[in-house]
Amino acid sequence: MSGPKAAPGVVEYTPPNIFRGFFHIDGSIYHFIAPTSITSHPFKASEATLTYVELPSGTHSYSGTFGDSVNIASNDGNTISGKIDPPGAVDPPVSVQASLTWQ
């Protein structure tokens, strides 16, 4: 079994309540969409990282925080992190918990 791999990408939040991300893995783009209940201004982390052991697929629950950065973990063991681009920090930081679907 190999260790975790990292993939570069972008994550963003757009009102009303849509969190999504795009990651480049082995020449393909993996995309997720995750409705969320937070209320915030739009923000983007243009240098996000997906850390994974197996290629992402399906629907999974996730939890984490949005603040100066995005830090979430899903129940399949994948994590997504990235510093939010200026001036978009979420202040005060918010906890998030929902489900995301890889497409």
Gaussian input, Z-matrix of N, CA and C with variables (Angstrom, degrees):
# hf/3-21g

backbone

0 1
 N
 C     1     B1
 C     2     B2     1     A1
 N     3     B3     2     A2     1     D1
 C     4     B4     3     A3     2     D2
 C     5     B5     4     A4     3     D3
 N     6     B6     5     A5     4     D4
 C     7     B7     6     A6     5     D5
 C     8     B8     7     A7     6     D6
 N     9     B9     8     A8     7     D7
 C    10    B10     9     A9     8     D8
 C    11    B11    10    A10     9     D9
 N    12    B12    11    A11    10    D10
 C    13    B13    12    A12    11    D11
 C    14    B14    13    A13    12    D12
 N    15    B15    14    A14    13    D13
 C    16    B16    15    A15    14    D14
 C    17    B17    16    A16    15    D15
 N    18    B18    17    A17    16    D16
 C    19    B19    18    A18    17    D17
 C    20    B20    19    A19    18    D18
 N    21    B21    20    A20    19    D19
 C    22    B22    21    A21    20    D20
 C    23    B23    22    A22    21    D21
 N    24    B24    23    A23    22    D22
 C    25    B25    24    A24    23    D23
 C    26    B26    25    A25    24    D24
 N    27    B27    26    A26    25    D25
 C    28    B28    27    A27    26    D26
 C    29    B29    28    A28    27    D27
 N    30    B30    29    A29    28    D28
 C    31    B31    30    A30    29    D29
 C    32    B32    31    A31    30    D30
 N    33    B33    32    A32    31    D31
 C    34    B34    33    A33    32    D32
 C    35    B35    34    A34    33    D33
 N    36    B36    35    A35    34    D34
 C    37    B37    36    A36    35    D35
 C    38    B38    37    A37    36    D36
 N    39    B39    38    A38    37    D37
 C    40    B40    39    A39    38    D38
 C    41    B41    40    A40    39    D39
 N    42    B42    41    A41    40    D40
 C    43    B43    42    A42    41    D41
 C    44    B44    43    A43    42    D42
 N    45    B45    44    A44    43    D43
 C    46    B46    45    A45    44    D44
 C    47    B47    46    A46    45    D45
 N    48    B48    47    A47    46    D46
 C    49    B49    48    A48    47    D47
 C    50    B50    49    A49    48    D48
 N    51    B51    50    A50    49    D49
 C    52    B52    51    A51    50    D50
 C    53    B53    52    A52    51    D51
 N    54    B54    53    A53    52    D52
 C    55    B55    54    A54    53    D53
 C    56    B56    55    A55    54    D54
 N    57    B57    56    A56    55    D55
 C    58    B58    57    A57    56    D56
 C    59    B59    58    A58    57    D57
 N    60    B60    59    A59    58    D58
 C    61    B61    60    A60    59    D59
 C    62    B62    61    A61    60    D60
 N    63    B63    62    A62    61    D61
 C    64    B64    63    A63    62    D62
 C    65    B65    64    A64    63    D63
 N    66    B66    65    A65    64    D64
 C    67    B67    66    A66    65    D65
 C    68    B68    67    A67    66    D66
 N    69    B69    68    A68    67    D67
 C    70    B70    69    A69    68    D68
 C    71    B71    70    A70    69    D69
 N    72    B72    71    A71    70    D70
 C    73    B73    72    A72    71    D71
 C    74    B74    73    A73    72    D72
 N    75    B75    74    A74    73    D73
 C    76    B76    75    A75    74    D74
 C    77    B77    76    A76    75    D75
 N    78    B78    77    A77    76    D76
 C    79    B79    78    A78    77    D77
 C    80    B80    79    A79    78    D78
 N    81    B81    80    A80    79    D79
 C    82    B82    81    A81    80    D80
 C    83    B83    82    A82    81    D81
 N    84    B84    83    A83    82    D82
 C    85    B85    84    A84    83    D83
 C    86    B86    85    A85    84    D84
 N    87    B87    86    A86    85    D85
 C    88    B88    87    A87    86    D86
 C    89    B89    88    A88    87    D87
 N    90    B90    89    A89    88    D88
 C    91    B91    90    A90    89    D89
 C    92    B92    91    A91    90    D90
 N    93    B93    92    A92    91    D91
 C    94    B94    93    A93    92    D92
 C    95    B95    94    A94    93    D93
 N    96    B96    95    A95    94    D94
 C    97    B97    96    A96    95    D95
 C    98    B98    97    A97    96    D96
 N    99    B99    98    A98    97    D97
 C   100   B100    99    A99    98    D98
 C   101   B101   100   A100    99    D99
 N   102   B102   101   A101   100   D100
 C   103   B103   102   A102   101   D101
 C   104   B104   103   A103   102   D102
 N   105   B105   104   A104   103   D103
 C   106   B106   105   A105   104   D104
 C   107   B107   106   A106   105   D105
 N   108   B108   107   A107   106   D106
 C   109   B109   108   A108   107   D107
 C   110   B110   109   A109   108   D108
 N   111   B111   110   A110   109   D109
 C   112   B112   111   A111   110   D110
 C   113   B113   112   A112   111   D111
 N   114   B114   113   A113   112   D112
 C   115   B115   114   A114   113   D113
 C   116   B116   115   A115   114   D114
 N   117   B117   116   A116   115   D115
 C   118   B118   117   A117   116   D116
 C   119   B119   118   A118   117   D117
 N   120   B120   119   A119   118   D118
 C   121   B121   120   A120   119   D119
 C   122   B122   121   A121   120   D120
 N   123   B123   122   A122   121   D121
 C   124   B124   123   A123   122   D122
 C   125   B125   124   A124   123   D123
 N   126   B126   125   A125   124   D124
 C   127   B127   126   A126   125   D125
 C   128   B128   127   A127   126   D126
 N   129   B129   128   A128   127   D127
 C   130   B130   129   A129   128   D128
 C   131   B131   130   A130   129   D129
 N   132   B132   131   A131   130   D130
 C   133   B133   132   A132   131   D131
 C   134   B134   133   A133   132   D132
 N   135   B135   134   A134   133   D133
 C   136   B136   135   A135   134   D134
 C   137   B137   136   A136   135   D135
 N   138   B138   137   A137   136   D136
 C   139   B139   138   A138   137   D137
 C   140   B140   139   A139   138   D138
 N   141   B141   140   A140   139   D139
 C   142   B142   141   A141   140   D140
 C   143   B143   142   A142   141   D141
 N   144   B144   143   A143   142   D142
 C   145   B145   144   A144   143   D143
 C   146   B146   145   A145   144   D144
 N   147   B147   146   A146   145   D145
 C   148   B148   147   A147   146   D146
 C   149   B149   148   A148   147   D147
 N   150   B150   149   A149   148   D148
 C   151   B151   150   A150   149   D149
 C   152   B152   151   A151   150   D150
 N   153   B153   152   A152   151   D151
 C   154   B154   153   A153   152   D152
 C   155   B155   154   A154   153   D153
 N   156   B156   155   A155   154   D154
 C   157   B157   156   A156   155   D155
 C   158   B158   157   A157   156   D156
 N   159   B159   158   A158   157   D157
 C   160   B160   159   A159   158   D158
 C   161   B161   160   A160   159   D159
 N   162   B162   161   A161   160   D160
 C   163   B163   162   A162   161   D161
 C   164   B164   163   A163   162   D162
 N   165   B165   164   A164   163   D163
 C   166   B166   165   A165   164   D164
 C   167   B167   166   A166   165   D165
 N   168   B168   167   A167   166   D166
 C   169   B169   168   A168   167   D167
 C   170   B170   169   A169   168   D168
 N   171   B171   170   A170   169   D169
 C   172   B172   171   A171   170   D170
 C   173   B173   172   A172   171   D171
 N   174   B174   173   A173   172   D172
 C   175   B175   174   A174   173   D173
 C   176   B176   175   A175   174   D174
 N   177   B177   176   A176   175   D175
 C   178   B178   177   A177   176   D176
 C   179   B179   178   A178   177   D177
 N   180   B180   179   A179   178   D178
 C   181   B181   180   A180   179   D179
 C   182   B182   181   A181   180   D180
 N   183   B183   182   A182   181   D181
 C   184   B184   183   A183   182   D182
 C   185   B185   184   A184   183   D183
 N   186   B186   185   A185   184   D184
 C   187   B187   186   A186   185   D185
 C   188   B188   187   A187   186   D186
 N   189   B189   188   A188   187   D187
 C   190   B190   189   A189   188   D188
 C   191   B191   190   A190   189   D189
 N   192   B192   191   A191   190   D190
 C   193   B193   192   A192   191   D191
 C   194   B194   193   A193   192   D192
 N   195   B195   194   A194   193   D193
 C   196   B196   195   A195   194   D194
 C   197   B197   196   A196   195   D195
 N   198   B198   197   A197   196   D196
 C   199   B199   198   A198   197   D197
 C   200   B200   199   A199   198   D198
 N   201   B201   200   A200   199   D199
 C   202   B202   201   A201   200   D200
 C   203   B203   202   A202   201   D201
 N   204   B204   203   A203   202   D202
 C   205   B205   204   A204   203   D203
 C   206   B206   205   A205   204   D204
 N   207   B207   206   A206   205   D205
 C   208   B208   207   A207   206   D206
 C   209   B209   208   A208   207   D207
 N   210   B210   209   A209   208   D208
 C   211   B211   210   A210   209   D209
 C   212   B212   211   A211   210   D210
 N   213   B213   212   A212   211   D211
 C   214   B214   213   A213   212   D212
 C   215   B215   214   A214   213   D213
 N   216   B216   215   A215   214   D214
 C   217   B217   216   A216   215   D215
 C   218   B218   217   A217   216   D216
 N   219   B219   218   A218   217   D217
 C   220   B220   219   A219   218   D218
 C   221   B221   220   A220   219   D219
 N   222   B222   221   A221   220   D220
 C   223   B223   222   A222   221   D221
 C   224   B224   223   A223   222   D222
 N   225   B225   224   A224   223   D223
 C   226   B226   225   A225   224   D224
 C   227   B227   226   A226   225   D225
 N   228   B228   227   A227   226   D226
 C   229   B229   228   A228   227   D227
 C   230   B230   229   A229   228   D228
 N   231   B231   230   A230   229   D229
 C   232   B232   231   A231   230   D230
 C   233   B233   232   A232   231   D231
 N   234   B234   233   A233   232   D232
 C   235   B235   234   A234   233   D233
 C   236   B236   235   A235   234   D234
 N   237   B237   236   A236   235   D235
 C   238   B238   237   A237   236   D236
 C   239   B239   238   A238   237   D237
 N   240   B240   239   A239   238   D238
 C   241   B241   240   A240   239   D239
 C   242   B242   241   A241   240   D240
 N   243   B243   242   A242   241   D241
 C   244   B244   243   A243   242   D242
 C   245   B245   244   A244   243   D243
 N   246   B246   245   A245   244   D244
 C   247   B247   246   A246   245   D245
 C   248   B248   247   A247   246   D246
 N   249   B249   248   A248   247   D247
 C   250   B250   249   A249   248   D248
 C   251   B251   250   A250   249   D249
 N   252   B252   251   A251   250   D250
 C   253   B253   252   A252   251   D251
 C   254   B254   253   A253   252   D252
 N   255   B255   254   A254   253   D253
 C   256   B256   255   A255   254   D254
 C   257   B257   256   A256   255   D255
 N   258   B258   257   A257   256   D256
 C   259   B259   258   A258   257   D257
 C   260   B260   259   A259   258   D258
 N   261   B261   260   A260   259   D259
 C   262   B262   261   A261   260   D260
 C   263   B263   262   A262   261   D261
 N   264   B264   263   A263   262   D262
 C   265   B265   264   A264   263   D263
 C   266   B266   265   A265   264   D264
 N   267   B267   266   A266   265   D265
 C   268   B268   267   A267   266   D266
 C   269   B269   268   A268   267   D267
 N   270   B270   269   A269   268   D268
 C   271   B271   270   A270   269   D269
 C   272   B272   271   A271   270   D270
 N   273   B273   272   A272   271   D271
 C   274   B274   273   A273   272   D272
 C   275   B275   274   A274   273   D273
 N   276   B276   275   A275   274   D274
 C   277   B277   276   A276   275   D275
 C   278   B278   277   A277   276   D276
 N   279   B279   278   A278   277   D277
 C   280   B280   279   A279   278   D278
 C   281   B281   280   A280   279   D279
 N   282   B282   281   A281   280   D280
 C   283   B283   282   A282   281   D281
 C   284   B284   283   A283   282   D282
 N   285   B285   284   A284   283   D283
 C   286   B286   285   A285   284   D284
 C   287   B287   286   A286   285   D285
 N   288   B288   287   A287   286   D286
 C   289   B289   288   A288   287   D287
 C   290   B290   289   A289   288   D288
 N   291   B291   290   A290   289   D289
 C   292   B292   291   A291   290   D290
 C   293   B293   292   A292   291   D291
 N   294   B294   293   A293   292   D292
 C   295   B295   294   A294   293   D293
 C   296   B296   295   A295   294   D294
 N   297   B297   296   A296   295   D295
 C   298   B298   297   A297   296   D296
 C   299   B299   298   A298   297   D297
 N   300   B300   299   A299   298   D298
 C   301   B301   300   A300   299   D299
 C   302   B302   301   A301   300   D300
 N   303   B303   302   A302   301   D301
 C   304   B304   303   A303   302   D302
 C   305   B305   304   A304   303   D303
 N   306   B306   305   A305   304   D304
 C   307   B307   306   A306   305   D305
 C   308   B308   307   A307   306   D306

   B1=1.4462
   B2=1.5258
   B3=1.3268
   B4=1.4561
   B5=1.5226
   B6=1.3155
   B7=1.4600
   B8=1.5132
   B9=1.3203
   B10=1.4613
   B11=1.5297
   B12=1.3250
   B13=1.4612
   B14=1.5178
   B15=1.3220
   B16=1.4647
   B17=1.5198
   B18=1.3279
   B19=1.4572
   B20=1.5243
   B21=1.3433
   B22=1.4596
   B23=1.5217
   B24=1.3234
   B25=1.4498
   B26=1.5096
   B27=1.3225
   B28=1.4622
   B29=1.5157
   B30=1.3310
   B31=1.4656
   B32=1.5207
   B33=1.3383
   B34=1.4585
   B35=1.5154
   B36=1.3106
   B37=1.4575
   B38=1.5192
   B39=1.3402
   B40=1.4548
   B41=1.5201
   B42=1.3300
   B43=1.4620
   B44=1.5270
   B45=1.2955
   B46=1.4583
   B47=1.5202
   B48=1.2919
   B49=1.4636
   B50=1.5247
   B51=1.3230
   B52=1.4653
   B53=1.5297
   B54=1.3227
   B55=1.4561
   B56=1.5167
   B57=1.3278
   B58=1.4668
   B59=1.5157
   B60=1.3191
   B61=1.4543
   B62=1.5113
   B63=1.3316
   B64=1.4590
   B65=1.5220
   B66=1.3336
   B67=1.4615
   B68=1.5220
   B69=1.3392
   B70=1.4628
   B71=1.5297
   B72=1.3432
   B73=1.4627
   B74=1.5226
   B75=1.3195
   B76=1.4633
   B77=1.5252
   B78=1.3244
   B79=1.4557
   B80=1.5154
   B81=1.3184
   B82=1.4668
   B83=1.5239
   B84=1.3255
   B85=1.4595
   B86=1.5196
   B87=1.3244
   B88=1.4653
   B89=1.5214
   B90=1.3197
   B91=1.4631
   B92=1.5165
   B93=1.3290
   B94=1.4607
   B95=1.5139
   B96=1.3181
   B97=1.4548
   B98=1.5209
   B99=1.3301
   B100=1.4610
   B101=1.5245
   B102=1.3276
   B103=1.4654
   B104=1.5299
   B105=1.3151
   B106=1.4562
   B107=1.5192
   B108=1.2928
   B109=1.4636
   B110=1.5280
   B111=1.3341
   B112=1.4664
   B113=1.5235
   B114=1.3053
   B115=1.4585
   B116=1.5161
   B117=1.3199
   B118=1.4602
   B119=1.5186
   B120=1.3119
   B121=1.4579
   B122=1.5307
   B123=1.3325
   B124=1.4673
   B125=1.5335
   B126=1.3336
   B127=1.4630
   B128=1.5086
   B129=1.3349
   B130=1.4621
   B131=1.5194
   B132=1.3162
   B133=1.4678
   B134=1.5273
   B135=1.3322
   B136=1.4644
   B137=1.5280
   B138=1.3321
   B139=1.4648
   B140=1.5224
   B141=1.3200
   B142=1.4682
   B143=1.5276
   B144=1.3195
   B145=1.4639
   B146=1.5186
   B147=1.3145
   B148=1.4624
   B149=1.5190
   B150=1.3152
   B151=1.4598
   B152=1.5210
   B153=1.3458
   B154=1.4625
   B155=1.5270
   B156=1.3209
   B157=1.4597
   B158=1.5267
   B159=1.3306
   B160=1.4637
   B161=1.5153
   B162=1.3309
   B163=1.4593
   B164=1.5198
   B165=1.3342
   B166=1.4630
   B167=1.5231
   B168=1.3346
   B169=1.4641
   B170=1.5213
   B171=1.3230
   B172=1.4573
   B173=1.5122
   B174=1.3253
   B175=1.4610
   B176=1.5228
   B177=1.3295
   B178=1.4633
   B179=1.5194
   B180=1.3214
   B181=1.4611
   B182=1.5241
   B183=1.3198
   B184=1.4543
   B185=1.5189
   B186=1.3224
   B187=1.4635
   B188=1.5187
   B189=1.3266
   B190=1.4495
   B191=1.5044
   B192=1.3408
   B193=1.4645
   B194=1.5217
   B195=1.3355
   B196=1.4615
   B197=1.5219
   B198=1.3069
   B199=1.4687
   B200=1.5151
   B201=1.3481
   B202=1.4649
   B203=1.5231
   B204=1.3292
   B205=1.4584
   B206=1.5237
   B207=1.3183
   B208=1.4597
   B209=1.5185
   B210=1.3185
   B211=1.4630
   B212=1.5127
   B213=1.3308
   B214=1.4567
   B215=1.5232
   B216=1.3098
   B217=1.4626
   B218=1.5172
   B219=1.3239
   B220=1.4606
   B221=1.5209
   B222=1.3278
   B223=1.4614
   B224=1.5274
   B225=1.3309
   B226=1.4644
   B227=1.5292
   B228=1.3465
   B229=1.4573
   B230=1.5165
   B231=1.3298
   B232=1.4566
   B233=1.5259
   B234=1.3258
   B235=1.4621
   B236=1.5240
   B237=1.3291
   B238=1.4572
   B239=1.5182
   B240=1.3322
   B241=1.4634
   B242=1.5186
   B243=1.3185
   B244=1.4558
   B245=1.5089
   B246=1.3138
   B247=1.4645
   B248=1.5231
   B249=1.3310
   B250=1.4592
   B251=1.5280
   B252=1.3419
   B253=1.4603
   B254=1.5293
   B255=1.3543
   B256=1.4620
   B257=1.5310
   B258=1.2951
   B259=1.4612
   B260=1.5156
   B261=1.3214
   B262=1.4535
   B263=1.4965
   B264=1.3273
   B265=1.4644
   B266=1.5261
   B267=1.3197
   B268=1.4632
   B269=1.5267
   B270=1.3367
   B271=1.4623
   B272=1.5205
   B273=1.3066
   B274=1.4629
   B275=1.5287
   B276=1.3282
   B277=1.4638
   B278=1.5301
   B279=1.3316
   B280=1.4621
   B281=1.5216
   B282=1.3163
   B283=1.4636
   B284=1.5161
   B285=1.3202
   B286=1.4619
   B287=1.5127
   B288=1.3117
   B289=1.4602
   B290=1.5187
   B291=1.3241
   B292=1.4636
   B293=1.5252
   B294=1.3243
   B295=1.4577
   B296=1.5151
   B297=1.3234
   B298=1.4569
   B299=1.5138
   B300=1.3268
   B301=1.4539
   B302=1.5175
   B303=1.3371
   B304=1.4644
   B305=1.5143
   B306=1.3288
   B307=1.4654
   B308=1.5037
   A1=108.67
   A2=115.67
   A3=118.86
   A4=110.44
   A5=115.87
   A6=121.24
   A7=112.17
   A8=116.22
   A9=121.20
   A10=111.98
   A11=114.74
   A12=122.22
   A13=107.96
   A14=116.11
   A15=120.94
   A16=109.43
   A17=115.71
   A18=121.89
   A19=109.28
   A20=117.34
   A21=120.26
   A22=111.03
   A23=114.95
   A24=118.47
   A25=112.80
   A26=114.08
   A27=123.56
   A28=107.83
   A29=117.39
   A30=121.48
   A31=107.78
   A32=115.36
   A33=119.40
   A34=110.73
   A35=113.95
   A36=121.72
   A37=106.80
   A38=115.61
   A39=120.65
   A40=108.77
   A41=116.16
   A42=119.11
   A43=109.58
   A44=120.51
   A45=123.23
   A46=111.73
   A47=117.60
   A48=122.79
   A49=116.59
   A50=119.27
   A51=120.77
   A52=109.71
   A53=115.68
   A54=123.63
   A55=105.99
   A56=117.83
   A57=120.71
   A58=110.53
   A59=115.10
   A60=119.57
   A61=111.93
   A62=115.16
   A63=123.50
   A64=107.44
   A65=116.95
   A66=121.08
   A67=110.27
   A68=116.10
   A69=122.98
   A70=108.64
   A71=115.79
   A72=121.14
   A73=108.40
   A74=116.60
   A75=122.62
   A76=113.00
   A77=117.00
   A78=121.54
   A79=115.51
   A80=118.10
   A81=122.17
   A82=109.64
   A83=115.70
   A84=120.69
   A85=108.72
   A86=115.58
   A87=122.80
   A88=107.08
   A89=116.76
   A90=122.70
   A91=109.18
   A92=117.10
   A93=119.32
   A94=109.65
   A95=114.72
   A96=121.95
   A97=106.97
   A98=115.86
   A99=120.35
   A100=109.57
   A101=117.22
   A102=118.22
   A103=108.88
   A104=116.79
   A105=121.00
   A106=109.57
   A107=117.02
   A108=120.69
   A109=113.20
   A110=118.14
   A111=118.18
   A112=110.48
   A113=115.22
   A114=121.87
   A115=106.57
   A116=116.64
   A117=121.21
   A118=109.32
   A119=115.14
   A120=120.35
   A121=107.75
   A122=118.48
   A123=120.00
   A124=110.35
   A125=115.81
   A126=119.56
   A127=109.46
   A128=114.71
   A129=121.07
   A130=109.37
   A131=115.86
   A132=122.46
   A133=105.49
   A134=116.27
   A135=120.15
   A136=113.45
   A137=117.24
   A138=121.14
   A139=109.40
   A140=115.06
   A141=120.99
   A142=110.15
   A143=115.19
   A144=121.46
   A145=109.85
   A146=115.53
   A147=122.88
   A148=106.74
   A149=117.60
   A150=121.95
   A151=106.96
   A152=116.34
   A153=120.74
   A154=110.71
   A155=115.63
   A156=121.86
   A157=108.80
   A158=116.28
   A159=121.71
   A160=108.70
   A161=116.61
   A162=120.07
   A163=110.16
   A164=116.96
   A165=120.13
   A166=111.85
   A167=115.35
   A168=121.03
   A169=108.34
   A170=116.05
   A171=121.10
   A172=113.78
   A173=114.37
   A174=122.67
   A175=109.00
   A176=116.03
   A177=121.75
   A178=110.09
   A179=116.49
   A180=119.60
   A181=107.99
   A182=115.41
   A183=119.99
   A184=109.56
   A185=115.25
   A186=120.89
   A187=108.02
   A188=115.15
   A189=119.99
   A190=111.51
   A191=115.51
   A192=120.70
   A193=111.34
   A194=113.92
   A195=122.93
   A196=105.63
   A197=117.26
   A198=122.37
   A199=107.83
   A200=117.33
   A201=120.78
   A202=109.73
   A203=114.93
   A204=121.13
   A205=109.54
   A206=114.45
   A207=122.85
   A208=106.39
   A209=117.63
   A210=122.70
   A211=107.72
   A212=116.50
   A213=119.45
   A214=110.18
   A215=115.07
   A216=122.79
   A217=107.58
   A218=116.30
   A219=119.77
   A220=109.98
   A221=115.80
   A222=119.68
   A223=113.26
   A224=118.88
   A225=120.70
   A226=111.50
   A227=116.90
   A228=121.40
   A229=114.58
   A230=118.24
   A231=120.97
   A232=110.47
   A233=115.91
   A234=120.77
   A235=109.04
   A236=115.06
   A237=122.14
   A238=107.00
   A239=115.38
   A240=119.55
   A241=109.45
   A242=114.98
   A243=120.10
   A244=111.01
   A245=116.17
   A246=122.01
   A247=108.72
   A248=116.33
   A249=121.25
   A250=108.81
   A251=114.88
   A252=121.15
   A253=110.83
   A254=117.25
   A255=120.03
   A256=109.76
   A257=117.60
   A258=128.62
   A259=111.52
   A260=117.93
   A261=121.67
   A262=120.01
   A263=120.89
   A264=120.68
   A265=111.54
   A266=115.54
   A267=121.89
   A268=106.68
   A269=115.76
   A270=120.69
   A271=109.27
   A272=118.31
   A273=127.04
   A274=110.79
   A275=117.09
   A276=120.71
   A277=111.19
   A278=115.67
   A279=120.64
   A280=110.21
   A281=115.41
   A282=121.56
   A283=108.10
   A284=115.95
   A285=121.08
   A286=109.54
   A287=114.66
   A288=121.05
   A289=106.72
   A290=116.96
   A291=121.12
   A292=107.83
   A293=116.37
   A294=119.85
   A295=108.81
   A296=115.83
   A297=120.74
   A298=108.60
   A299=115.31
   A300=121.59
   A301=109.31
   A302=116.25
   A303=121.76
   A304=108.42
   A305=116.15
   A306=121.41
   A307=110.26
   D1=130.94
   D2=179.75
   D3=-87.15
   D4=164.09
   D5=-179.25
   D6=-80.54
   D7=-178.66
   D8=-179.68
   D9=-61.24
   D10=148.65
   D11=176.22
   D12=-116.68
   D13=159.25
   D14=179.52
   D15=-122.01
   D16=140.79
   D17=178.30
   D18=-129.16
   D19=134.59
   D20=178.10
   D21=-79.36
   D22=153.16
   D23=177.86
   D24=-174.94
   D25=-164.53
   D26=-177.93
   D27=-134.45
   D28=137.89
   D29=170.37
   D30=-125.50
   D31=150.63
   D32=-179.43
   D33=-152.19
   D34=154.27
   D35=174.44
   D36=-117.05
   D37=129.57
   D38=175.86
   D39=-129.28
   D40=129.76
   D41=176.93
   D42=-64.52
   D43=150.36
   D44=-0.59
   D45=-94.27
   D46=102.18
   D47=165.17
   D48=79.28
   D49=33.30
   D50=177.69
   D51=-116.06
   D52=123.14
   D53=175.12
   D54=-111.90
   D55=128.51
   D56=-178.06
   D57=-142.86
   D58=161.15
   D59=179.45
   D60=-150.42
   D61=156.07
   D62=179.56
   D63=-134.32
   D64=128.84
   D65=-178.20
   D66=-133.18
   D67=143.57
   D68=179.53
   D69=-96.46
   D70=117.07
   D71=179.65
   D72=-132.09
   D73=117.76
   D74=176.84
   D75=48.61
   D76=45.88
   D77=176.52
   D78=81.32
   D79=0.54
   D80=178.62
   D81=-116.90
   D82=156.91
   D83=175.99
   D84=-103.44
   D85=125.10
   D86=175.46
   D87=-104.35
   D88=132.40
   D89=-172.94
   D90=-126.93
   D91=138.58
   D92=171.39
   D93=-126.88
   D94=156.49
   D95=172.51
   D96=-131.61
   D97=139.61
   D98=-175.28
   D99=-144.15
   D100=101.23
   D101=172.52
   D102=-60.80
   D103=142.52
   D104=-179.65
   D105=-140.97
   D106=158.91
   D107=-176.32
   D108=-96.16
   D109=3.80
   D110=-179.04
   D111=-72.19
   D112=156.65
   D113=172.70
   D114=-117.95
   D115=117.83
   D116=-177.08
   D117=-154.15
   D118=165.09
   D119=170.06
   D120=-72.35
   D121=161.47
   D122=177.18
   D123=-60.92
   D124=145.09
   D125=173.82
   D126=-149.57
   D127=163.46
   D128=-176.46
   D129=-146.42
   D130=141.94
   D131=170.25
   D132=-117.12
   D133=98.50
   D134=-172.46
   D135=-80.55
   D136=-4.65
   D137=175.78
   D138=-127.82
   D139=57.95
   D140=-179.63
   D141=-84.80
   D142=159.72
   D143=177.99
   D144=-130.78
   D145=130.20
   D146=170.95
   D147=-99.01
   D148=123.12
   D149=174.86
   D150=-107.34
   D151=124.71
   D152=-172.82
   D153=-144.42
   D154=156.82
   D155=172.67
   D156=-103.48
   D157=-44.86
   D158=175.66
   D159=-114.22
   D160=150.73
   D161=179.96
   D162=-55.81
   D163=137.57
   D164=-177.54
   D165=-70.38
   D166=138.85
   D167=176.27
   D168=-162.85
   D169=159.57
   D170=174.93
   D171=78.05
   D172=-165.47
   D173=-178.83
   D174=-112.16
   D175=134.48
   D176=-177.26
   D177=-140.90
   D178=149.93
   D179=172.69
   D180=-79.37
   D181=152.13
   D182=177.49
   D183=-142.42
   D184=159.85
   D185=174.98
   D186=-150.10
   D187=157.81
   D188=179.47
   D189=164.15
   D190=-152.33
   D191=-177.89
   D192=-137.71
   D193=151.41
   D194=167.95
   D195=-118.73
   D196=126.81
   D197=179.45
   D198=-155.83
   D199=-116.68
   D200=170.63
   D201=-71.40
   D202=-21.35
   D203=179.73
   D204=-143.26
   D205=167.91
   D206=173.78
   D207=-99.04
   D208=129.21
   D209=176.26
   D210=-141.89
   D211=105.08
   D212=179.21
   D213=-133.74
   D214=155.91
   D215=176.03
   D216=-132.71
   D217=139.16
   D218=178.12
   D219=-107.40
   D220=163.80
   D221=-174.93
   D222=-71.06
   D223=-4.85
   D224=174.38
   D225=-91.53
   D226=4.10
   D227=177.64
   D228=93.78
   D229=-6.49
   D230=178.43
   D231=-77.11
   D232=149.00
   D233=174.96
   D234=-127.90
   D235=151.54
   D236=176.87
   D237=-130.84
   D238=130.71
   D239=179.32
   D240=-144.55
   D241=154.50
   D242=176.20
   D243=173.75
   D244=144.37
   D245=178.21
   D246=-74.18
   D247=132.99
   D248=179.27
   D249=-73.48
   D250=132.69
   D251=-179.31
   D252=-63.51
   D253=143.77
   D254=176.21
   D255=-64.70
   D256=150.52
   D257=-5.03
   D258=-94.86
   D259=32.81
   D260=-164.43
   D261=-85.75
   D262=9.32
   D263=-177.79
   D264=-53.07
   D265=142.39
   D266=177.29
   D267=-88.74
   D268=115.36
   D269=-175.02
   D270=-134.30
   D271=116.80
   D272=4.39
   D273=-76.31
   D274=156.53
   D275=177.63
   D276=-57.35
   D277=151.07
   D278=179.89
   D279=-125.12
   D280=147.58
   D281=172.52
   D282=-87.67
   D283=142.45
   D284=179.17
   D285=-126.83
   D286=148.16
   D287=177.19
   D288=-157.64
   D289=122.76
   D290=-178.15
   D291=-168.22
   D292=-156.85
   D293=175.04
   D294=-124.41
   D295=149.22
   D296=176.09
   D297=-124.51
   D298=149.04
   D299=-179.05
   D300=-122.85
   D301=122.48
   D302=175.53
   D303=-80.53
   D304=134.78
   D305=-178.39
   D306=-122.35

